[in-house]
């Protein structure tokens, strides 16, 4: 087998490591952008009426129970 046919020998190890680190950084950055976008979508969703009713009833119970 010829040494030049091995793809891992084409670039020096330091260059391959730097390229791998840069690729990992870019991948992490892309994941972060997508996570922030998803988070923003969830934050901007309206609260369902059923959930607001539950919270309202809980507030009424806690305010009527604490007056004793």
N, C-alpha and C positions, 0 to 999 in steps of 0.2 A: 504494500500500500504506500502510496506517495504522500509525503508530509504536506504538500501543497493542496491535496484534495480534501483535507480535514478543515471544515468551515471554522472551527474554533481557533485555528492557527492563523487565520487571515488578519486579524487585528490583535495588537498587543493586549494582554489582560487588563492593563489600566484603562485603555480606551473602551474596552467592552464593559468594564465595571461602571465607568462614567456614563456610558450610553444607557446602561440598565438603570442607573439611579435617576437619570433624567426622564426615562420612560416611566418609572415608578412615580416620580413627582407629577408628571403630566396626568397620569392615571388618577392619582389621588386628587388632583385639582379638578378634574372632570367629575369625579364622584362628589366632591364638595359642592360644585355648582349645581348638580342635579339634586342633591339633598336640600340645599337652600331653596331651590325652586319648589320642591315638593312641600317643604315646611311652610313656605309663603302661601301656597295654595290651600293648605289645611287651615292656617290661621285666618285666612280670608273667607272661609266657608261660613255660611250663616248657621246659627245655633238652632237646632230643630225645636219647634213649638212644644213638643212633648217634653223635651228636656227642660225647657224654661218653666213649664208647669210644675215639674217635679221640684225644681229649685225654689219656686215661689211657695209651694206647699211646705217645703222643709223650713224656709224662712219664717213662715207663719207659725209653725209648730214651735220653733225655737224661741220666737219672741213671746208667744203666749205661755210657754213653759217657764221662762226665766223671770216672769213677773211675780212669782210666788214668794 
